[in-house]
Amino acid sequence: MTLNKNYWKVWIIPGAFFIFGLFFEYLSYFFGYKRYIFSIEMYASFFFILMGKKWIAIPLFVFSIAIELVLGMSSILYLFDISQVETVLSFFSEAKRSYIFLFVLYFSLLILFFVAIGKFSKSVGWKRFAVLGILLLMTQFTLSLRDGNLIRPTLTSRGNLIFGSSLYVSSEVMGLNREVYALTSDEKGEFLPVKKPSAVHLAWGDTSGLPDKLMLVVAESWGKSKDEKIVSHEISSLVQSKNISNLKIGNVSSGGATIYGEFRELCGIVPTKLKFRKVNKEDLIGCLPNDLMANGYKTVSLHGAHGTMYDRMTWYPLVGIQKMLFKENLPFDKTKECYSFPGYCDRYLFEHALHELKSVPKVLLYWMSLNSHTPYDKRDISFYDEAICKNGLGENYSEQLCVYHQLHYQFFKELEKMTHDPALKGMEVIVVGDHAPIFNDEESREKFEKNQVSSISFSVK
């Protein structure tokens, strides 16, 4: 018995289908969210190319990739409406050019590869591929029936997710996010009060009787670790400082993207959408900067990225911020840019924070930090030291967690140095995270609470 020399061609398209499925499964495992190993949307694109209908297959393949990206963003960024994807995608132009180039190149190659394998369609035949689809569907039905869960894939184990719709999973993830945060999407810009008190509310209350100098820092991705030793080590320079008093360490409830953390602390509310060009000013009258501005404070914001992100240039003035410092008006060159994100590194902004705090007698400085967001890059650390991680994290940790830890350790060390200036005597400071950190490995993710962030408050002596 001799095998046909071209028999291998039969496996080209099914093999490519399995490779694509396993690739996106690897990404989901890497970033910590669930999906079906093989998506119905991608199966359909392969099915149509086998039928010779490229004009259907190619758009469907592009759509299946787009759905995978939406599923990833919905799971990682806690999106709750498809319209929010547009806002997130608008940040794409803000990414580093090398990231944009690699992204476009990679997905262009995926599409070209898909088109190229179409020439093998006659060797496989759509009927054989239909049998594969039926087998996958029967396998999934059996697993779902055994698990007693036919319609809620996000509530089942990863091992039971073999073949199904990524579009359906994405919609379910968004629905769960809505349930968790009791949110709905609305183009008019509605807000809901936070369910639990913010760090600002816990430390400063109704703002009466506050000192003349105030500093509020929303620290990017500063999560609440399950092991208190991690956060304690990150703020050890403050704990040991002789320049501060009344240091209080705590945590607050969090959820969603960075913008939720900002509104939570500035206004005690959370937005129901991610577009802010039509925000009603009346919704923001009670925000902290507005209250302080009415009491004679100068209100200043500081952020190392562009002011167009999350439309901050639009809504910052509405919450009461008078002076805004973003990448576009900070006097730096490219040597001060982060490697992880297209903006200026936080360690270079302390001199500007100090200048604004000393500019007038009564001032609120609001600082949204930047480069402690994933992807964490060790080149953004001025003096990378493995010993810092061993002291704070023990012997077992990933390099990503180590870099994350040192970025926060570095920030608090620089913050402590700033308190040495005598002009800041009596200043009260709050530092609070926006959301839990994002890691690529399960072990690092498990070290932090999912819906809580760390917070500290203290006074400068």
N, C-alpha and C positions, 0 to 999 in steps of 0.2 A: 504493500500500500504506500503510495507516494502522496505527499502533501503538495497542494498547489503553491507555487512560489509566491503568488500574490495573496496568499491567505491572510498575511499579516495586515493587509489593508482593511480587512473586516473589522479590526479592533481599533483603528485610528480614531474614528468619531466617538464610539463608546468610551475609549480610553481618555480622550480629551474631555468628555463630559465629566468623568470621574475626577480627573485632575483639577478641573475648574472648581468642582464642588469641594474637594478636599482643600484647595487653596483658600477659599472663603471660610471654610470651617476652621482652618488654622488661624486666620485673622480673628475670628470670633473667640477662639480659645485664648489667643494672644491678648486681646483687649477685654476679655471677661464678659461676654454676653452669649446668649443662646440663639441658635438657628437650626433649621433642617440641614443636614449634610448636603443633600441634593435638592435644589429648589425646582419647583414645578415650572417657574418662569424660564429658567435656563434650559430645562428639559424641552420645553415647547420650542425654544429657538433652535435647538439641535434637531428636533423632529421636523420642523419646517425646512431646514436646510437639506435634510435627507430627502424631502419631497421635491427638492429643486426650486423651492419658492424663496429665493434669497431676499426678495423685496419685503417679505414678511419676517424672515429669520434674522436679518441683520438688525433692524430696529428693535426687534424683540430681545435680541442678545444685549444690545446697549441698554434697553430698559431693565433687563434682569441685573446687570451690573449696577445700574443706578439704584435699584431697590436694595441691593446689598449695602450700598453706601448709606442709604437712608436708614436701614435697619441698624447699622453700626452707630450712626449719629444719634438716633433715637435712644439707643440703649446707653451709650456713654455719656451723652449730654442731657439726658432726661427730657427730651422733646416730647410735647404732647399734642402737636398739631402739624400737619404736613406743610403748612404755610411757613413754619419756623425754619424749615430746611433752607428756604430761600435766603433768610437772614444769615444763617451759618455759612452758606456757600458764598455770600458776599465777602466773607473774610478771606476767601481763597486768594484774592488779589493782594492781600496784605502779607501772605506767606513769603518766605524767602524764595528767590527766583530759582535756586537749585531744587527746592522741594517741588515747585510748580512744574519745572522742566521734567523731573523724574516722574511725577504723577501723570502728566500728559503723555510722555513717552511710553510709560508702562501700559497704560490703558489703550493707547493707540496700537501697541504691539498685540495686545489681547484681541482687539477687533480684527486686525490684519490676520492673525493666526486663525481666528474663527472663520474668516472668509476663505483662507487658503485651504482649510481642511474640507471645505465644501466639495472639492474636486473628487473626494473619495466617496461621495454619497452613493454612487452606483454600486460600489463594492459592498456596502453595508445594507442598504435598502431600508425604507421606513418601517416595514413590517417587523423586521427583527428588533428595531429600536422600540417599537410599540410593545413588543413582548417584554423588553427590559422595563419599560414604564409600568406595565401591569404587575410585574414581579415586585418592583419597588413599592407600588401602591398597596399591594397585598401585605407586604412586610410591615409597612407603616400602620396599616389598619390593625394587624395582629398585635403589634406593640402597644398601640393606643388602647385597644380593647382590653389587653392584659393589665394595662395601667389604670383603666377606668377613666381615661381622660381623652375624649375625642376632639374637643374643641378649644382647649386652653394649653397650647404648646409651651407657653412661658412658665407654666406651673408644673411641668413634668421634667424628668431628668434628661440631661443631654444625650444619654445613651438610647433614649426612646425616640429621638428626633432624627429620622432617616430621610424621609421624602415628603415635602410639603411646600406650602407657599411662603416665600419670604415676605411678600407683600402683606399677607395675613398676619404673620408674626409681628411685623413692624407696626401695623395698625393696633394689634393687641398691646404691644409695649407702650404705645402712646396712650392707649386707654388706661392702662395701669398707672402711668405717670399722672394722668388727670385725676384718677381716684386718690392717689397718694397725696397730691398737693391741692385737691379740690379746685382744679382750675379748668377754665374753658378759654378758647381762643376768640378774640374779638378785635376787629380792626380799629375800633374806637379807642382802645387803650385803657381798658378797665383794670383796676387793681383790687386786690383782696388784702385785708389785714392779716398779719402773720398770726399763726395759731399759738405760738409760744414766744416769749419775750426775746428781743434781740440783745446783743451784747451792750449796745448803746443804752437801751432801756434799763438793763440791769445795773449798769455802772453810773449813768448820768441822770436817769429818771426823767423828770420834766424839764431839765436844763436850767432850772433856777438855782442860783447860788454857785454856779460854776466859775472857775478861775478865768483870767483873761486869755490865757493861751491854752488851746485845745488841739489835740492831734488824734485823728481817727485813721487807722490803717486797716484796710481790708486786704489781708494777705492771701495772695493767689495760692489756692490748693493747700492751705494749711489745715490739715485734718486733725481729728481727735484720734490719737492712737489708743489702742486697747491697753497697751503697756504704758503707764504714765511716765516711765523712765525716758521714753523717746522725746516727748514734748519737754520734759524737765531739762533734758540735756540741750535741746535746741535753744532754750531761753536761759541757759546757765549763766551767761554773761550778765543778764539782768538780775538773776537771783543773787549773784555774788557782788553786785555793784553797790558802792557806798553812796551813789548819787540819786538813788530812787528809794521811795518808801511806799508802803501800802500796796505792795504787789499782790494781786489776786489772780488766781488761775482758775479758769472754768471752761465751760463749753456751752454751745447753743445749737438748737436744731437748724438744719440746713437742708437744701435740696435744689436741684436744677443747676443751671449754668451760672457763670460768674455774675451775670446781671441780677439774678435773684438775691445773691448775697449783698450786692450794692444797695438795692432798694430795701432789703430787710433792715440794714443798719442805718441808712440815711433817712428812711421814711417809715419804717415799721410796717411796710406793705410788700406784697409780691405782685409782679405783673402777670397778666394772663396772656401775654404774647411777647414776641421778641422784636417787634417793630415799634419805633418810638418817634416817628415823624408827625404823628397826629395826637400826641399826648395832650390831655386836657390839663391846663395849669391848675385848675381848681382841685384836681385830685392830689396835688403835691404841696398844697399850702402848709400842711402840718409837718413838713420834712425838717430835719435838724438844721441844715444850713439856713432855711427860711426863718426859723425861729431865732437863731443866733444873729442873723443879719438884722432882724428887727430890734435886737438888743445892742446894736452898735458894733458887732463883730465884722471884721473883714473875712470873707470866706474864699478859700483857695483850694483848687484841686490839682493833683499831680499824678500823672500816668505816663509811662515811657513809650506807649504805642500811639498810633494815630487816633485822633478824636472822632474819626468816622466810625470806628468799631462800636457796635451796639448804639450807634447814633448818639454817643455821649455829648457831642457838641450841641446837640439839639435839646436834650433833656437836663443836662447839668445846670444850665441857667434857670430852668423851671423849678428845680429843687432848692435854689437859692445860692448857687455857686457864682461868685462875681468874677473871679479870675481863674482861667483854665490853662494849665500847663500840660501840653501834649508833645509828642515827638516833633510835630511841625513847627513848634515855637520854642523848643529847648535848644540852647546854643551848643550843640554837640556835633561831632563829625562821625563818620562811619566806624571809627576805631572804638567808639563807646557803645556800639550796637551789640545786642545779645547774639549768641550763636543759635540759641533755641527759638528765638522769636524776633520778628522784624521791629525792634524797638530798642530803646536805651535801657541798659541793665540798671537794676535798682541800686546797685552799689555806687553808681555815679550820680544818683539823684539826691543823696543826703545833703550835699552842699546847697542845693536849691530849696530843699525842705527847710533847712536852717535859715536861709536868707528870708524866706517868706514868713517864718515864725517870728523873726526879729524885725520885720518891716514896719509893723504898727503895734501899739500896745495890746489891742484885743483882736485875736485872730483864731480862726479854725482852719487847720490844714487837713484836708481829706486826701489820703494817698491810696490809690488802687495799685498795688504792686503788680509785677509783670512776669519776671523770668523764672519764677518757681512753678510755672505751668509746664506740663508735659509738652514736647520732649525735653526732659531735663538734660542739660549739657554741662559736663564738668569744666568746659572752657569758660563758663560764666562764673566760676568760682575763682576768686583771686588767689587763694592758696589751698589747693586741693590736698587733703591730708587723710589718708586711710585710717589713721589712728582715731580721728574724730568719729568715724562711723563705728569703729570697734567699741569705743567708749559709750556711744549712745544706742547702738543697735545690737551689740553682742557680736558673736562670731559668725552667725548665719544671716546674710542679707545679699540682695542682688545689687549690682552696680547702679542700677537705676534708683533704687531706694537710697543708696549711699549718697548719690548726687543730690537727690531731693532733700535729704536730711542736711547736707552741708549748705545748700542754698538758703535754707531757713536759719541754720546756725550762723551763717555769715551775715544775714540781714539783722538778726538780733544783736550780734556783736557790734555792727556799725551803728545800730540804734542806741546802744549803750554809750558808745563814744560820743554821740551827739548830745547826750544829756549832760556832758561835762561843761557845756557852755553856760556861764552864769546867767545869761539873758533868759534862759528857759526855766529858771527857778519858779516853782509853783505850778508848772504846766501839768495837765492831766492827759494821759495817753491811753488809748484803747487799741489793741491789735486783735483782729478776729479773722478767721478764715472765711472764704466764700463758699467753698464746697469741698468734698472729700477729694484727696489726690487720686490721680489716674495712674495705674501701673499696668505693665504688660504681663505680669505673672501673678498667679493666684495667691502665692505665699505672701507677697508684699501687700496685695489688696486686703488680705485677711488681717493685717496688722492694724487696720483703721476702721472706725465706725462708718457705715455707709451714709447715714443721714445726720451726722453731727460734725461740728468743727470746733477747734480750740479757740479760746479767747483769753486775753489777759488785760488787766488794767493796772495802772500805777501812777504815782505822782513823782515829779522831779523835785529833789530837795533844793 
